[in-house]
Amino acid sequence: MNRRAQGTVVLLLAVLIALVLPKLGGTTIPGSPTALSIQGPPVIGSCLLDDPLPNSRGLGTTVPSRYGACGQAHFGEVVQVLSNAEKFPRIGLDPMGSPDPASCTQVAESYLGIDQVVTRNDRGDYRSTSFGPWQPVSTGRLGVIGPTALQQEVGQRWIACVTEGSTGVAYTGTVRGAFTGGSLPNSYGICGETVTPGNSVDCAVAHRAELSASTPVTASLPSQVQLTESCTDFLRYVTGRTDLSAGGRIEVLAIPVFYGGGPNAGQGTSTVTAPGQAFCGIAAVGTSKLTSTMFAVGSRPLPLS
């Protein structure tokens, strides 16, 4: 081989080495490496940045959800966290069943401050022989969330109880301590055309009435005056307002509903009747409409249109 041919071979070998050696060390990717950040478990008071309902497949479904600080719009709040989901109560006491959101009731009521309301003694005759204490109904819904697939890959096995609004509308602020000096967003209210249960809307939508509480009627109905007075005492507490008339534009309604048909028409005194339930709320009069919840309205202008 002459000298020129030898030079050509050497040149080709150099080119091949230049092309092959980088491949042996892997493909070069531009940029700087960064560590993957995986969020830790939520804490009590963490806020849900996603609405968990669209991702839920039914009662007790544990869904992943983004959570964080409450300074941004959110859909609910974490009220309890257990590090081991296997210890969470199951529907029907079946060890393999779905988590039971009803087991979150007590911690959710404590978070909202409801457990402090029902033990108060300043709402008039709310413990008569014929009806029990008024129970708040603006309590939202209960649910459970769990870790994402990525969080599970790093060993997270937690489960959390959450409270969320009844209408799936985002809100700001917190519902912690709502019934002990705090506030509730419109999504937690039960608003519609009557104070008895039925089709409800988000309380930001114009409506005639807002249901605030219910109580069982055990054996005999007190006078309507007594029932309304007790309801009024309760509403003064949850609205933070003494005057609930607004110059005749709103009214307090205490409506009993009986499972067995009810008492005699026009009854004004106690009489034995079938068990039932009474409902307590506020309604606009005439053509007026309420445009927001009355919860904790205090001395602010009433939401009337």
C-alpha positions as CSV (number, residue, x, y, z in Angstrom):
1,M,0.0,0.0,0.0
2,N,1.4,3.3,-1.0
3,R,1.7,6.3,1.3
4,R,-1.3,8.1,-0.1
5,A,-3.5,5.0,0.4
6,Q,-2.3,4.6,4.0
7,G,-3.2,8.2,4.7
8,T,-6.7,7.7,3.3
9,V,-7.3,4.7,5.6
10,V,-6.0,6.5,8.6
11,L,-8.4,9.4,7.8
12,L,-11.4,7.1,7.5
13,L,-10.6,5.4,10.8
14,A,-10.4,8.8,12.5
15,V,-13.8,9.7,11.1
16,L,-15.4,6.4,12.2
17,I,-13.9,6.8,15.7
18,A,-15.3,10.3,16.0
19,L,-18.8,9.0,15.0
20,V,-18.9,5.8,17.0
21,L,-17.3,6.8,20.4
22,P,-20.0,9.3,21.4
23,K,-22.7,6.7,20.8
24,L,-21.0,4.3,23.1
25,G,-21.4,6.8,25.9
26,G,-25.1,7.3,25.2
27,T,-27.1,10.1,23.5
28,T,-26.2,13.6,24.6
29,I,-29.3,15.6,25.7
30,P,-28.9,19.3,26.0
31,G,-29.8,21.1,29.2
32,S,-29.2,20.7,32.9
33,P,-30.6,17.7,34.9
34,T,-33.2,18.6,37.6
35,A,-34.5,16.3,40.4
36,L,-38.2,15.2,40.1
37,S,-40.2,16.8,42.9
38,I,-43.0,14.6,44.3
39,Q,-45.5,16.3,46.6
40,G,-45.8,14.9,50.1
41,P,-49.1,14.0,51.8
42,P,-51.6,16.8,52.5
43,V,-52.2,18.2,55.9
44,I,-55.3,19.3,57.7
45,G,-56.4,22.6,56.1
46,S,-54.8,21.9,52.7
47,C,-57.1,23.0,49.9
48,L,-58.3,21.0,46.9
49,L,-57.3,22.8,43.7
50,D,-59.3,20.3,41.6
51,D,-63.0,19.4,41.9
52,P,-62.9,15.8,43.0
53,L,-66.4,14.9,41.9
54,P,-65.8,14.6,38.1
55,N,-63.1,12.1,38.8
56,S,-65.1,10.1,41.3
57,R,-66.8,6.9,40.2
58,G,-69.2,6.7,43.1
59,L,-69.6,6.5,46.8
60,G,-66.3,5.9,48.5
61,T,-64.1,6.3,45.5
62,T,-60.7,7.5,46.4
63,V,-59.5,10.0,43.8
64,P,-56.2,11.9,43.4
65,S,-56.4,15.6,43.6
66,R,-54.0,18.5,43.5
67,Y,-53.8,20.3,46.9
68,G,-52.1,23.3,48.3
69,A,-52.5,26.7,50.0
70,C,-56.0,28.3,50.2
71,G,-54.9,31.6,48.7
72,Q,-56.2,30.5,45.3
73,A,-59.6,29.3,44.2
74,H,-60.3,25.8,45.4
75,F,-63.2,23.3,45.8
76,G,-62.8,21.9,49.3
77,E,-60.5,21.3,52.2
78,V,-58.7,18.4,53.9
79,V,-60.1,17.7,57.4
80,Q,-58.2,14.5,58.3
81,V,-55.2,12.6,57.0
82,L,-54.4,8.9,57.8
83,S,-51.0,7.7,56.8
84,N,-52.2,4.1,56.1
85,A,-55.3,3.8,53.9
86,E,-55.8,0.2,54.9
87,K,-56.9,1.3,58.3
88,F,-59.7,3.5,57.0
89,P,-63.3,2.3,57.7
90,R,-64.9,0.6,54.7
91,I,-68.5,0.6,53.4
92,G,-70.5,-2.3,54.9
93,L,-67.5,-3.2,57.1
94,D,-66.1,-5.2,54.1
95,P,-62.3,-5.2,54.4
96,M,-62.1,-5.2,50.6
97,G,-64.8,-2.6,50.2
98,S,-64.5,1.1,49.2
99,P,-63.6,3.7,51.9
100,D,-66.7,5.0,53.7
101,P,-66.9,8.8,53.5
102,A,-69.5,8.8,56.3
103,S,-66.7,8.0,58.7
104,C,-65.4,11.6,58.0
105,T,-68.6,13.2,59.4
106,Q,-67.3,13.8,62.9
107,V,-64.0,15.3,61.9
108,A,-65.7,17.4,59.2
109,E,-68.2,18.8,61.7
110,S,-65.4,19.6,64.1
111,Y,-63.5,21.4,61.3
112,L,-66.5,23.5,60.4
113,G,-67.4,24.1,64.1
114,I,-70.8,22.5,63.8
115,D,-70.1,20.4,66.9
116,Q,-70.0,23.7,68.8
117,V,-73.3,25.0,67.4
118,V,-75.6,22.1,68.4
119,T,-74.5,22.2,72.1
120,R,-75.3,25.9,72.5
121,N,-78.1,26.9,74.9
122,D,-79.0,30.4,73.8
123,R,-81.5,29.7,71.0
124,G,-84.7,29.6,73.0
125,D,-86.8,26.5,73.4
126,Y,-84.9,24.3,71.0
127,R,-85.0,21.2,73.3
128,S,-88.7,20.9,73.9
129,T,-90.4,17.6,74.3
130,S,-91.7,17.7,70.8
131,F,-88.6,18.6,68.7
132,G,-84.9,18.3,69.1
133,P,-82.1,20.8,68.5
134,W,-81.8,22.5,65.1
135,Q,-79.1,20.8,63.1
136,P,-77.3,22.9,60.5
137,V,-77.6,21.7,56.9
138,S,-75.1,24.0,55.2
139,T,-72.4,21.4,55.8
140,G,-71.2,20.6,52.3
141,R,-70.4,17.1,51.1
142,L,-67.8,14.5,52.3
143,G,-65.3,12.7,50.2
144,V,-61.9,11.0,50.3
145,I,-58.8,11.5,48.3
146,G,-55.6,9.5,47.9
147,P,-52.1,9.6,46.4
148,T,-51.5,9.8,42.6
149,A,-49.8,6.9,40.8
150,L,-46.5,8.7,41.1
151,Q,-46.9,9.3,44.8
152,Q,-47.7,5.6,45.3
153,E,-44.5,4.7,43.4
154,V,-42.5,6.4,46.2
155,G,-44.4,4.6,48.9
156,Q,-47.2,7.1,49.9
157,R,-50.3,5.1,51.1
158,W,-52.2,7.9,52.8
159,I,-55.9,8.7,52.6
160,A,-57.6,12.0,53.5
161,C,-61.1,13.1,54.4
162,V,-62.3,16.2,52.6
163,T,-65.2,18.6,52.9
164,E,-66.4,20.3,49.7
165,G,-69.2,22.5,48.6
166,S,-72.6,21.1,47.5
167,T,-72.5,22.6,44.0
168,G,-68.9,22.0,42.8
169,V,-68.2,25.8,42.4
170,A,-64.7,27.0,43.4
171,Y,-64.4,29.5,46.3
172,T,-61.7,31.4,48.2
173,G,-61.0,31.6,51.9
174,T,-61.5,28.7,54.3
175,V,-64.5,27.0,55.9
176,R,-62.6,26.1,59.0
177,G,-64.5,27.4,62.1
178,A,-67.3,28.6,59.9
179,F,-69.9,28.1,62.6
180,T,-67.8,29.7,65.3
181,G,-67.2,33.1,63.8
182,G,-66.1,32.2,60.3
183,S,-67.9,32.2,57.0
184,L,-69.2,29.8,54.3
185,P,-69.0,30.2,50.6
186,N,-72.1,30.1,48.4
187,S,-71.3,26.6,47.3
188,Y,-72.1,25.3,50.8
189,G,-75.5,26.9,51.1
190,I,-78.8,25.1,50.4
191,C,-80.7,27.6,48.3
192,G,-83.8,27.3,46.1
193,E,-87.4,28.2,45.9
194,T,-88.4,26.8,49.3
195,V,-86.9,26.1,52.7
196,T,-87.9,22.5,52.4
197,P,-85.5,20.1,50.7
198,G,-85.7,19.9,46.9
199,N,-83.8,21.1,43.9
200,S,-81.1,23.5,45.1
201,V,-78.8,25.9,43.3
202,D,-75.5,27.6,44.2
203,C,-76.5,30.5,46.5
204,A,-74.8,33.0,44.1
205,V,-77.7,32.3,41.7
206,A,-80.8,34.4,42.4
207,H,-83.2,32.4,44.6
208,R,-86.2,32.8,46.9
209,A,-85.2,30.8,49.9
210,E,-82.2,29.4,51.9
211,L,-82.6,26.3,54.1
212,S,-80.4,26.6,57.2
213,A,-81.4,23.8,59.6
214,S,-83.7,20.9,60.3
215,T,-84.9,19.0,63.4
216,P,-86.9,15.9,64.0
217,V,-90.5,16.3,65.3
218,T,-90.7,13.4,67.8
219,A,-94.3,13.1,69.0
220,S,-96.4,16.3,69.1
221,L,-96.0,19.6,67.3
222,P,-95.6,22.7,69.4
223,S,-97.4,25.9,68.4
224,Q,-96.2,27.3,65.1
225,V,-95.3,30.4,67.1
226,Q,-93.0,28.4,69.4
227,L,-91.4,26.6,66.4
228,T,-90.8,29.9,64.5
229,E,-89.3,31.6,67.6
230,S,-86.8,28.7,68.0
231,C,-86.0,28.8,64.3
232,T,-85.5,32.6,64.5
233,D,-83.1,32.2,67.5
234,F,-81.0,29.8,65.5
235,L,-81.0,32.0,62.4
236,R,-79.8,35.0,64.4
237,Y,-76.9,32.9,65.5
238,V,-75.8,31.6,62.0
239,T,-76.4,34.9,60.2
240,G,-74.9,37.1,63.0
241,R,-77.9,39.5,62.5
242,T,-80.6,40.4,65.0
243,D,-83.1,42.0,62.5
244,L,-84.2,39.3,60.1
245,S,-87.1,41.2,58.5
246,A,-85.3,43.8,56.3
247,G,-88.3,46.0,56.5
248,G,-90.6,43.2,55.4
249,R,-88.6,42.0,52.4
250,I,-87.5,38.7,54.0
251,E,-89.2,36.3,56.4
252,V,-88.3,33.4,58.7
253,L,-90.0,30.2,57.8
254,A,-90.3,27.1,60.1
255,I,-92.1,24.4,58.2
256,P,-93.0,21.0,59.6
257,V,-93.3,18.0,57.3
258,F,-95.0,14.8,58.6
259,Y,-94.2,11.3,57.4
260,G,-97.7,10.1,58.3
261,G,-99.8,12.9,56.7
262,G,-99.5,15.5,59.4
263,P,-101.7,17.1,62.1
264,N,-105.2,18.5,61.7
265,A,-105.5,21.5,59.4
266,G,-105.2,24.8,61.2
267,Q,-103.8,23.2,64.3
268,G,-102.2,25.8,66.6
269,T,-101.7,23.9,69.8
270,S,-99.8,20.7,70.6
271,T,-101.5,17.5,69.4
272,V,-100.4,13.9,68.9
273,T,-99.4,13.3,65.4
274,A,-97.1,11.2,63.3
275,P,-93.3,11.7,63.5
276,G,-91.9,14.2,61.1
277,Q,-89.3,16.8,60.5
278,A,-89.2,20.6,60.7
279,F,-87.2,22.9,58.4
280,C,-85.8,26.3,59.3
281,G,-84.8,29.0,56.8
282,I,-85.1,32.5,55.3
283,A,-87.2,33.5,52.3
284,A,-87.5,36.6,50.2
285,V,-91.0,38.2,50.2
286,G,-92.9,39.1,47.0
287,T,-90.8,39.6,43.9
288,S,-87.5,40.1,45.8
289,K,-84.7,37.5,45.4
290,L,-81.7,36.6,47.5
291,T,-78.5,36.7,45.6
292,S,-76.1,35.2,48.1
293,T,-76.0,33.1,51.2
294,M,-77.3,34.7,54.4
295,F,-74.7,32.8,56.5
296,A,-72.6,35.2,58.6
297,V,-74.0,38.2,56.7
298,G,-73.8,40.3,59.9
299,S,-74.2,44.0,59.5
300,R,-73.4,44.0,55.8
301,P,-76.1,44.9,53.3
302,L,-78.5,42.1,52.7
303,P,-78.1,40.2,49.4
304,L,-81.4,41.2,48.0
305,S,-82.5,42.2,44.5
